[in-house]
Amino acid sequence: MSEIVFYNRNGAATAYSEDSEHIYLFNGKPVAYFYDDSVYGYNGKHLGYFTDGWLRDNRGNCVFFTEEAIGGPVKPIKQIKPIKNVKNIKPIKSVRQIKPIKPISSLSWSSRSSVNFFS
């Protein structure tokens, strides 16, 4: 299993997953998890969709890209990844929100392309 690093619209490494299930910030905070093609916060909120190496918001706009991202907007030059802190304990997953209808994928960046996306 290889690590997935999520880069924002400025090329900054913002989050990562080592197990293709849980997403952490580089400060060690667990912020989200994958369920099918969706990404959920531990509070149960549906945050977006993960397809073709892109994490998209619920409107179809691109929030983060990975090394494998295809299509989408022009990707910026990637910045150096920060050093990972020790991972915090994962919170208990709340009941998942009903998944919204998947939007058409956009070629635009989301205004939420930052750590704030997960809050």
N, C-alpha and C positions, 0 to 999 in steps of 0.2 A: 504494500500500500504506500503510495507516495504522498508527500505533503502537497496540499493545495494552498497557494498563497493568493489572497484577494487584494488587488491593487485598485486604488481609487482613480478618479478622473485626472488627478495630477501625477499619477505614477507612484504614489506612496503606498508601500505595503501596509495594509490596515488590519487584516485579520488572516487567520490560517486554520486549516483543518489537517490533523495528522491521521485521522481515522476515517475520513469521508463521511462522518456522521455528526461530529460536534465542531462548532466554530468558536475560536478563541481570539481575543485581541492579543497583541504582543505583550501587554502588561499582565497576561495570565488570566484575565477575566473571561469566563465562558459566556457567550452572548446569544448563540443561536444553534439550531440543529437542522439537519436535512430530514425531510419526510417525503418520499417519492421525489417529485421534481420541485417541491416547495422548500422554503426556508422559513422556520418559525422561531420566534423568541421563546425563551423559557416561560414567559407569561402566557403563552398560547397564541399570541398574536401572529397572524400570517404576515410575513415581511415581504415576501417576493418569491420569484422563481429562479431556479438555477438550470440553465440550458446552454449548450454550446460554449461552455466556459465563461458565461456571463451570469452574474447575479443581477436580476432585474427587479425593479419595484413593481407594485401592483398595477401600475399604469403601463408597464412594458418598457420603461426607460432603463438604461444601463446604470447600475450603481457601482459595481466592481467587475474587474476582469481578472482572468487567470492566464497562466502560460498557454493554455490550450484554447483560449477564446478565438472563435471564428465569427466573421461577420461583425455587425455592430459599428459604432463610431470609430474614428481614428483613435488608436491607443497611444497614450503618451509614453515617453521614455520611462522605464521603470527605475525607481530610486533603490538604493541599497536597503535591504531588509534590516529592521532593528533586531536587536538581540531579544530573544524570548525570555520573559520572566517565568518563574515557577507557576504552573497552572493552579488556579483556585479550584475548589471543589465545585462540581456542577450542581446547580440548583435542581430541585424536583421539577419536572415538566408539568405545566398546567394543562388543562383540557385544551386541545387545539381548536382554534376558531375555524369555522367552515371556510374552506378554500374558495376564494372568489373565482369568477370566470377568468380564465387565462387571457390576458390582453394580447393584441398583436405586438410583436417585437418591434421596438422603435430603433432608429439609428441615432437617437439623442441620448445625451447624458442626463441622469437624474440630478436634480438640485440637492439630493440627499446622499451624494457620493462622499460620505465621511463616516467616522465612528458613530455619529448621531443616528445613522440609519438603524442601528441595532437597539436604540432606546425608544 
